[in-house]
Amino acid sequence: MYEIFALTVLLIVASLGFGFMSFFIKSVNPNAEKDHRNWASLFFAVLVFLMFGFFLLMSMSL
């Protein structure tokens, strides 16, 4: 049960990271192409998901 909750939290954090990064890129460079902005935001969201997932696995193994 804890794993499902943790995965849900990870997905929420990653989606917030995606939205934040998209907003940040749009505010810094309004002329950025939408494709590039989406790929950069997706890359950031995947990094956040993996980083928080790694820390979650480490905390569960303690």
N, C-alpha and C positions, 0 to 999 in steps of 0.2 A: 504494500500500500504506500509505503514511504517513497518507493521508486517512482510510482506514477505521479505523486505530488511533486517530487523533485524534477521529473521530466517536464511537467507542466510549467513549473517556475522557470526552468531553463528556456523553454520555448517563448515564454512571455518576455524574459530578459533579452533574448535574441531578437524578438520582433521590435521591442523598444529600441534596441541598438540599431536595427535597420532603419527605423523611422528617424531616429536622431541623426544618424549619419547622412541620410538622404537630405534632411533639412539643413544640416551643416554644410554639405557640399553645395546645395542650392543657394544658401545665403552667402557663401564665400565666392562662388563663381556662378552667377545666374545664367551665363551662356553655355554652361556645361551640357553636353548632350545627355538626353534622358537615359540612353542605353548605358553610357559610361557611369552615370550617377547610380543607376540601379545595380550594376555589377560591383561597383566599389562598396555600396551599402550591403549587398549580399555577402561579399567577402568579409566585411567587418562583422556582420551578424554571425557568420560561421565561426570566425575567430573567437567571438565572445561566447558562443555556444560551447565550443571546444574547451576554452579556458575555464569557464564555470563548471563544465562537466568534469574536467580533470580534477578541479578542487573538490567537487562533490564526491567523486570516487575516492579521493584521498581521505576526506573526512569520514566517509562510510567505512573505510578499512581500519580506522583507528579504534 
